[in-house]
Amino acid sequence: MYRRRGSACTASGGTEQPATRACRRVVQKFGPVTAFSYKGKTLSAEELAACNA
């Protein structure tokens, strides 16, 4: 389940997946992101660019 509050989104539930895949799922639902962190991993600028592509 995804929740959006202003410019921040949070998610809960779901399956085990890499941070990059989780990011792509969020982008598909809400559009481009400027920062992304998942289970303690923060994506680099390069990873964010790939996520938003």
C-alpha positions in Angstrom: 0.0 0.0 0.0 1.3 3.4 -1.0 0.5 6.6 0.9 1.2 10.1 -0.3 1.4 13.1 2.1 2.3 16.3 0.3 5.6 15.6 -1.4 6.5 12.5 0.6 5.3 8.9 -0.1 5.5 5.9 2.2 4.8 2.3 1.4 4.1 -0.8 3.5 3.6 -4.5 2.8 4.6 -6.1 -0.5 7.3 -8.6 -1.3 11.0 -8.6 -0.8 12.5 -6.7 -3.7 15.6 -4.6 -4.4 15.4 -0.8 -3.7 15.7 -0.1 -7.4 12.6 -2.2 -8.3 10.6 -0.6 -5.4 11.6 2.8 -6.7 10.3 2.0 -10.3 7.0 0.8 -8.8 6.6 4.1 -7.0 7.5 6.1 -10.1 4.9 4.1 -12.2 2.2 5.0 -9.7 3.1 8.6 -8.7 5.6 9.9 -11.3 9.3 11.0 -11.0 11.0 11.0 -7.6 13.8 13.3 -6.4 15.0 10.9 -3.6 14.3 7.4 -2.6 15.1 5.2 0.4 14.0 1.6 0.9 14.8 -0.6 3.9 17.8 1.5 4.9 19.2 1.9 1.3 19.2 5.3 -0.2 19.5 5.4 -4.0 22.4 7.2 -5.6 21.9 9.9 -8.3 22.6 7.3 -11.0 20.1 4.9 -9.5 17.5 7.6 -9.2 18.1 8.6 -12.9 17.5 5.0 -13.9 14.5 4.7 -11.7 12.9 7.8 -13.3 13.7 6.8 -16.9 
